[in-house]
Amino acid sequence: MADEPLQERIAARCLYLRTTLGTGGDLLNTCQHIVRDGMKCVGPFLDDAETDCGLWEYRPRLLPTVGQQTPR
């Protein structure tokens, strides 16, 4: 099922990851978990590499299914 957590613990799929642009246009990957709020995410950010962060939690994707309208 699409809403079930994936077996892989990839940082890019973490509920607490926030990616923003920093000064100079570089990407900043920060953690929004209460324990590490605002600190750099431990990563990694490779598609096939998992993170061992103990705070990792699956972020479900909110993609519309066929026939549904995207919220505005």
Jmol script that loads the backbone (N, CA, C; Angstrom):
load data "model"
ATOM      1  N   MET A   1       0.848  -1.181   0.000  1.00  0.00           N
ATOM      2  CA  MET A   1       0.000   0.000   0.000  1.00  0.00           C
ATOM      3  C   MET A   1       0.891   1.241   0.000  1.00  0.00           C
ATOM      4  N   ALA A   2       0.474   2.306  -0.665  1.00  0.00           N
ATOM      5  CA  ALA A   2       1.291   3.507  -0.833  1.00  0.00           C
ATOM      6  C   ALA A   2       1.498   4.275   0.473  1.00  0.00           C
ATOM      7  N   ASP A   3       0.591   4.154   1.438  1.00  0.00           N
ATOM      8  CA  ASP A   3       0.710   4.909   2.680  1.00  0.00           C
ATOM      9  C   ASP A   3       1.578   4.218   3.727  1.00  0.00           C
ATOM     10  N   GLU A   4       2.019   3.008   3.451  1.00  0.00           N
ATOM     11  CA  GLU A   4       2.830   2.284   4.414  1.00  0.00           C
ATOM     12  C   GLU A   4       4.278   2.741   4.345  1.00  0.00           C
ATOM     13  N   PRO A   5       4.961   2.795   5.514  1.00  0.00           N
ATOM     14  CA  PRO A   5       6.358   3.204   5.520  1.00  0.00           C
ATOM     15  C   PRO A   5       7.225   2.276   4.672  1.00  0.00           C
ATOM     16  N   LEU A   6       8.217   2.853   4.044  1.00  0.00           N
ATOM     17  CA  LEU A   6       9.160   2.065   3.264  1.00  0.00           C
ATOM     18  C   LEU A   6      10.137   1.386   4.201  1.00  0.00           C
ATOM     19  N   GLN A   7      10.743   0.302   3.759  1.00  0.00           N
ATOM     20  CA  GLN A   7      11.728  -0.388   4.565  1.00  0.00           C
ATOM     21  C   GLN A   7      13.007   0.441   4.688  1.00  0.00           C
ATOM     22  N   GLU A   8      13.312   1.224   3.656  1.00  0.00           N
ATOM     23  CA  GLU A   8      14.534   2.017   3.660  1.00  0.00           C
ATOM     24  C   GLU A   8      14.344   3.260   4.526  1.00  0.00           C
ATOM     25  N   ARG A   9      15.396   3.621   5.265  1.00  0.00           N
ATOM     26  CA  ARG A   9      15.353   4.809   6.123  1.00  0.00           C
ATOM     27  C   ARG A   9      16.216   5.898   5.487  1.00  0.00           C
ATOM     28  N   ILE A  10      15.761   6.435   4.371  1.00  0.00           N
ATOM     29  CA  ILE A  10      16.512   7.430   3.626  1.00  0.00           C
ATOM     30  C   ILE A  10      16.145   8.816   4.146  1.00  0.00           C
ATOM     31  N   ALA A  11      17.152   9.648   4.398  1.00  0.00           N
ATOM     32  CA  ALA A  11      16.919  10.969   4.990  1.00  0.00           C
ATOM     33  C   ALA A  11      15.926  11.784   4.179  1.00  0.00           C
ATOM     34  N   ALA A  12      15.982  11.690   2.869  1.00  0.00           N
ATOM     35  CA  ALA A  12      15.099  12.480   2.013  1.00  0.00           C
ATOM     36  C   ALA A  12      13.631  12.102   2.190  1.00  0.00           C
ATOM     37  N   ARG A  13      13.350  10.993   2.830  1.00  0.00           N
ATOM     38  CA  ARG A  13      11.968  10.558   3.075  1.00  0.00           C
ATOM     39  C   ARG A  13      11.567  10.739   4.539  1.00  0.00           C
ATOM     40  N   CYS A  14      12.359  11.522   5.276  1.00  0.00           N
ATOM     41  CA  CYS A  14      12.110  11.702   6.711  1.00  0.00           C
ATOM     42  C   CYS A  14      11.111  12.825   6.966  1.00  0.00           C
ATOM     43  N   LEU A  15      10.225  12.610   7.896  1.00  0.00           N
ATOM     44  CA  LEU A  15       9.215  13.585   8.285  1.00  0.00           C
ATOM     45  C   LEU A  15       9.835  14.900   8.744  1.00  0.00           C
ATOM     46  N   TYR A  16      10.993  14.843   9.369  1.00  0.00           N
ATOM     47  CA  TYR A  16      11.590  16.020   9.990  1.00  0.00           C
ATOM     48  C   TYR A  16      12.533  16.794   9.083  1.00  0.00           C
ATOM     49  N   LEU A  17      12.823  16.296   7.890  1.00  0.00           N
ATOM     50  CA  LEU A  17      13.744  16.975   6.986  1.00  0.00           C
ATOM     51  C   LEU A  17      13.105  18.218   6.381  1.00  0.00           C
ATOM     52  N   ARG A  18      13.840  19.315   6.418  1.00  0.00           N
ATOM     53  CA  ARG A  18      13.435  20.544   5.737  1.00  0.00           C
ATOM     54  C   ARG A  18      14.612  20.989   4.880  1.00  0.00           C
ATOM     55  N   THR A  19      14.368  21.139   3.586  1.00  0.00           N
ATOM     56  CA  THR A  19      15.396  21.581   2.654  1.00  0.00           C
ATOM     57  C   THR A  19      15.057  22.997   2.214  1.00  0.00           C
ATOM     58  N   THR A  20      16.001  23.910   2.401  1.00  0.00           N
ATOM     59  CA  THR A  20      15.802  25.305   2.030  1.00  0.00           C
ATOM     60  C   THR A  20      17.042  25.817   1.311  1.00  0.00           C
ATOM     61  N   LEU A  21      16.908  26.960   0.714  1.00  0.00           N
ATOM     62  CA  LEU A  21      18.052  27.602   0.065  1.00  0.00           C
ATOM     63  C   LEU A  21      18.756  28.508   1.072  1.00  0.00           C
ATOM     64  N   GLY A  22      20.070  28.374   1.114  1.00  0.00           N
ATOM     65  CA  GLY A  22      20.863  29.238   1.979  1.00  0.00           C
ATOM     66  C   GLY A  22      21.410  30.407   1.191  1.00  0.00           C
ATOM     67  N   THR A  23      22.224  31.201   1.847  1.00  0.00           N
ATOM     68  CA  THR A  23      22.854  32.310   1.150  1.00  0.00           C
ATOM     69  C   THR A  23      23.801  31.738   0.104  1.00  0.00           C
ATOM     70  N   GLY A  24      23.825  32.334  -1.047  1.00  0.00           N
ATOM     71  CA  GLY A  24      24.658  31.824  -2.135  1.00  0.00           C
ATOM     72  C   GLY A  24      23.952  30.781  -2.977  1.00  0.00           C
ATOM     73  N   GLY A  25      22.708  30.443  -2.642  1.00  0.00           N
ATOM     74  CA  GLY A  25      21.937  29.507  -3.444  1.00  0.00           C
ATOM     75  C   GLY A  25      22.202  28.040  -3.165  1.00  0.00           C
ATOM     76  N   ASP A  26      22.977  27.720  -2.113  1.00  0.00           N
ATOM     77  CA  ASP A  26      23.229  26.317  -1.799  1.00  0.00           C
ATOM     78  C   ASP A  26      22.076  25.754  -0.962  1.00  0.00           C
ATOM     79  N   LEU A  27      21.870  24.428  -1.060  1.00  0.00           N
ATOM     80  CA  LEU A  27      20.792  23.771  -0.319  1.00  0.00           C
ATOM     81  C   LEU A  27      21.213  23.503   1.120  1.00  0.00           C
ATOM     82  N   LEU A  28      20.305  23.780   2.045  1.00  0.00           N
ATOM     83  CA  LEU A  28      20.529  23.476   3.452  1.00  0.00           C
ATOM     84  C   LEU A  28      19.528  22.409   3.864  1.00  0.00           C
ATOM     85  N   ASN A  29      20.026  21.306   4.390  1.00  0.00           N
ATOM     86  CA  ASN A  29      19.168  20.221   4.865  1.00  0.00           C
ATOM     87  C   ASN A  29      19.184  20.264   6.382  1.00  0.00           C
ATOM     88  N   THR A  30      18.068  20.694   6.974  1.00  0.00           N
ATOM     89  CA  THR A  30      18.003  20.818   8.425  1.00  0.00           C
ATOM     90  C   THR A  30      16.945  19.898   9.001  1.00  0.00           C
ATOM     91  N   CYS A  31      17.144  19.553  10.258  1.00  0.00           N
ATOM     92  CA  CYS A  31      16.229  18.672  10.979  1.00  0.00           C
ATOM     93  C   CYS A  31      15.261  19.524  11.791  1.00  0.00           C
ATOM     94  N   GLN A  32      13.982  19.197  11.750  1.00  0.00           N
ATOM     95  CA  GLN A  32      12.965  19.937  12.485  1.00  0.00           C
ATOM     96  C   GLN A  32      12.455  19.169  13.705  1.00  0.00           C
ATOM     97  N   HIS A  33      13.098  18.035  14.031  1.00  0.00           N
ATOM     98  CA  HIS A  33      12.714  17.290  15.235  1.00  0.00           C
ATOM     99  C   HIS A  33      13.031  18.144  16.453  1.00  0.00           C
ATOM    100  N   ILE A  34      12.229  18.056  17.491  1.00  0.00           N
ATOM    101  CA  ILE A  34      12.403  18.891  18.683  1.00  0.00           C
ATOM    102  C   ILE A  34      13.795  18.738  19.304  1.00  0.00           C
ATOM    103  N   VAL A  35      14.411  17.576  19.163  1.00  0.00           N
ATOM    104  CA  VAL A  35      15.737  17.334  19.740  1.00  0.00           C
ATOM    105  C   VAL A  35      16.841  18.016  18.942  1.00  0.00           C
ATOM    106  N   ARG A  36      16.695  18.082  17.616  1.00  0.00           N
ATOM    107  CA  ARG A  36      17.740  18.637  16.746  1.00  0.00           C
ATOM    108  C   ARG A  36      17.260  19.847  15.960  1.00  0.00           C
ATOM    109  N   ASP A  37      16.236  20.532  16.404  1.00  0.00           N
ATOM    110  CA  ASP A  37      15.585  21.601  15.652  1.00  0.00           C
ATOM    111  C   ASP A  37      16.581  22.630  15.113  1.00  0.00           C
ATOM    112  N   GLY A  38      16.614  22.753  13.780  1.00  0.00           N
ATOM    113  CA  GLY A  38      17.471  23.717  13.115  1.00  0.00           C
ATOM    114  C   GLY A  38      18.889  23.239  12.840  1.00  0.00           C
ATOM    115  N   MET A  39      19.260  22.082  13.374  1.00  0.00           N
ATOM    116  CA  MET A  39      20.604  21.557  13.146  1.00  0.00           C
ATOM    117  C   MET A  39      20.673  20.851  11.803  1.00  0.00           C
ATOM    118  N   LYS A  40      21.874  20.704  11.271  1.00  0.00           N
ATOM    119  CA  LYS A  40      22.071  20.026   9.994  1.00  0.00           C
ATOM    120  C   LYS A  40      21.591  18.576  10.086  1.00  0.00           C
ATOM    121  N   CYS A  41      20.865  18.144   9.045  1.00  0.00           N
ATOM    122  CA  CYS A  41      20.411  16.751   8.982  1.00  0.00           C
ATOM    123  C   CYS A  41      21.616  15.841   8.813  1.00  0.00           C
ATOM    124  N   VAL A  42      21.580  14.692   9.468  1.00  0.00           N
ATOM    125  CA  VAL A  42      22.727  13.789   9.427  1.00  0.00           C
ATOM    126  C   VAL A  42      22.849  13.040   8.108  1.00  0.00           C
ATOM    127  N   GLY A  43      21.769  13.059   7.275  1.00  0.00           N
ATOM    128  CA  GLY A  43      21.844  12.420   5.947  1.00  0.00           C
ATOM    129  C   GLY A  43      21.966  10.913   6.052  1.00  0.00           C
ATOM    130  N   PRO A  44      22.456  10.251   5.053  1.00  0.00           N
ATOM    131  CA  PRO A  44      22.954  10.732   3.768  1.00  0.00           C
ATOM    132  C   PRO A  44      21.816  11.025   2.796  1.00  0.00           C
ATOM    133  N   PHE A  45      22.153  11.634   1.683  1.00  0.00           N
ATOM    134  CA  PHE A  45      21.152  12.030   0.719  1.00  0.00           C
ATOM    135  C   PHE A  45      21.290  11.305  -0.611  1.00  0.00           C
ATOM    136  N   LEU A  46      21.955  10.189  -0.615  1.00  0.00           N
ATOM    137  CA  LEU A  46      22.049   9.367  -1.824  1.00  0.00           C
ATOM    138  C   LEU A  46      20.802   8.510  -1.901  1.00  0.00           C
ATOM    139  N   ASP A  47      20.284   8.337  -3.110  1.00  0.00           N
ATOM    140  CA  ASP A  47      19.029   7.600  -3.289  1.00  0.00           C
ATOM    141  C   ASP A  47      19.076   6.168  -2.778  1.00  0.00           C
ATOM    142  N   ASP A  48      20.255   5.567  -2.773  1.00  0.00           N
ATOM    143  CA  ASP A  48      20.327   4.156  -2.390  1.00  0.00           C
ATOM    144  C   ASP A  48      21.041   3.945  -1.054  1.00  0.00           C
ATOM    145  N   ALA A  49      21.255   5.021  -0.297  1.00  0.00           N
ATOM    146  CA  ALA A  49      21.949   4.898   0.990  1.00  0.00           C
ATOM    147  C   ALA A  49      21.013   5.290   2.122  1.00  0.00           C
ATOM    148  N   GLU A  50      20.994   4.484   3.153  1.00  0.00           N
ATOM    149  CA  GLU A  50      20.119   4.745   4.286  1.00  0.00           C
ATOM    150  C   GLU A  50      20.836   5.554   5.355  1.00  0.00           C
ATOM    151  N   THR A  51      20.044   6.261   6.174  1.00  0.00           N
ATOM    152  CA  THR A  51      20.587   6.990   7.310  1.00  0.00           C
ATOM    153  C   THR A  51      20.379   6.171   8.578  1.00  0.00           C
ATOM    154  N   ASP A  52      21.294   6.339   9.518  1.00  0.00           N
ATOM    155  CA  ASP A  52      21.144   5.627  10.792  1.00  0.00           C
ATOM    156  C   ASP A  52      20.644   6.571  11.890  1.00  0.00           C
ATOM    157  N   CYS A  53      20.054   7.706  11.482  1.00  0.00           N
ATOM    158  CA  CYS A  53      19.537   8.670  12.447  1.00  0.00           C
ATOM    159  C   CYS A  53      18.438   8.022  13.288  1.00  0.00           C
ATOM    160  N   GLY A  54      18.560   8.116  14.582  1.00  0.00           N
ATOM    161  CA  GLY A  54      17.579   7.522  15.485  1.00  0.00           C
ATOM    162  C   GLY A  54      16.271   8.290  15.561  1.00  0.00           C
ATOM    163  N   LEU A  55      16.224   9.476  14.944  1.00  0.00           N
ATOM    164  CA  LEU A  55      15.011  10.291  14.969  1.00  0.00           C
ATOM    165  C   LEU A  55      14.198  10.153  13.694  1.00  0.00           C
ATOM    166  N   TRP A  56      14.693   9.360  12.751  1.00  0.00           N
ATOM    167  CA  TRP A  56      14.048   9.219  11.445  1.00  0.00           C
ATOM    168  C   TRP A  56      12.628   8.715  11.598  1.00  0.00           C
ATOM    169  N   GLU A  57      11.707   9.351  10.893  1.00  0.00           N
ATOM    170  CA  GLU A  57      10.315   8.914  10.868  1.00  0.00           C
ATOM    171  C   GLU A  57       9.786   9.121   9.453  1.00  0.00           C
ATOM    172  N   TYR A  58       9.066   8.155   8.954  1.00  0.00           N
ATOM    173  CA  TYR A  58       8.566   8.186   7.577  1.00  0.00           C
ATOM    174  C   TYR A  58       7.655   9.373   7.324  1.00  0.00           C
ATOM    175  N   ARG A  59       7.873  10.069   6.212  1.00  0.00           N
ATOM    176  CA  ARG A  59       6.998  11.160   5.782  1.00  0.00           C
ATOM    177  C   ARG A  59       6.132  10.644   4.644  1.00  0.00           C
ATOM    178  N   PRO A  60       4.842  10.484   4.875  1.00  0.00           N
ATOM    179  CA  PRO A  60       3.970  10.042   3.784  1.00  0.00           C
ATOM    180  C   PRO A  60       3.875  11.128   2.728  1.00  0.00           C
ATOM    181  N   ARG A  61       3.836  10.727   1.502  1.00  0.00           N
ATOM    182  CA  ARG A  61       3.690  11.667   0.392  1.00  0.00           C
ATOM    183  C   ARG A  61       2.212  11.942   0.189  1.00  0.00           C
ATOM    184  N   LEU A  62       1.880  13.197   0.026  1.00  0.00           N
ATOM    185  CA  LEU A  62       0.483  13.577  -0.166  1.00  0.00           C
ATOM    186  C   LEU A  62       0.246  13.890  -1.636  1.00  0.00           C
ATOM    187  N   LEU A  63       0.296  12.877  -2.451  1.00  0.00           N
ATOM    188  CA  LEU A  63       0.082  13.037  -3.881  1.00  0.00           C
ATOM    189  C   LEU A  63      -1.362  12.706  -4.218  1.00  0.00           C
ATOM    190  N   PRO A  64      -2.010  13.521  -5.027  1.00  0.00           N
ATOM    191  CA  PRO A  64      -3.399  13.221  -5.391  1.00  0.00           C
ATOM    192  C   PRO A  64      -3.470  11.968  -6.258  1.00  0.00           C
ATOM    193  N   THR A  65      -4.521  11.210  -6.062  1.00  0.00           N
ATOM    194  CA  THR A  65      -4.730  10.039  -6.903  1.00  0.00           C
ATOM    195  C   THR A  65      -5.550  10.455  -8.118  1.00  0.00           C
ATOM    196  N   VAL A  66      -5.650   9.586  -9.084  1.00  0.00           N
ATOM    197  CA  VAL A  66      -6.386   9.891 -10.306  1.00  0.00           C
ATOM    198  C   VAL A  66      -7.825  10.237  -9.950  1.00  0.00           C
ATOM    199  N   GLY A  67      -8.325  11.360 -10.488  1.00  0.00           N
ATOM    200  CA  GLY A  67      -9.698  11.761 -10.231  1.00  0.00           C
ATOM    201  C   GLY A  67      -9.852  12.749  -9.102  1.00  0.00           C
ATOM    202  N   GLN A  68      -8.804  12.933  -8.267  1.00  0.00           N
ATOM    203  CA  GLN A  68      -8.863  13.895  -7.176  1.00  0.00           C
ATOM    204  C   GLN A  68      -8.238  15.206  -7.621  1.00  0.00           C
ATOM    205  N   GLN A  69      -8.758  16.296  -7.092  1.00  0.00           N
ATOM    206  CA  GLN A  69      -8.188  17.590  -7.387  1.00  0.00           C
ATOM    207  C   GLN A  69      -7.121  17.928  -6.354  1.00  0.00           C
ATOM    208  N   THR A  70      -6.095  18.637  -6.804  1.00  0.00           N
ATOM    209  CA  THR A  70      -5.038  19.079  -5.894  1.00  0.00           C
ATOM    210  C   THR A  70      -5.550  20.249  -5.072  1.00  0.00           C
ATOM    211  N   PRO A  71      -5.365  20.203  -3.708  1.00  0.00           N
ATOM    212  CA  PRO A  71      -5.805  21.321  -2.865  1.00  0.00           C
ATOM    213  C   PRO A  71      -5.054  22.599  -3.227  1.00  0.00           C
ATOM    214  N   ARG A  72      -5.736  23.744  -3.106  1.00  0.00           N
ATOM    215  CA  ARG A  72      -5.108  25.027  -3.429  1.00  0.00           C
ATOM    216  C   ARG A  72      -4.917  25.863  -2.220  1.00  0.00           C
TER     217      ARG A  72
END
end "model"
wireframe off; spacefill off
backbone 0.3
color backbone group
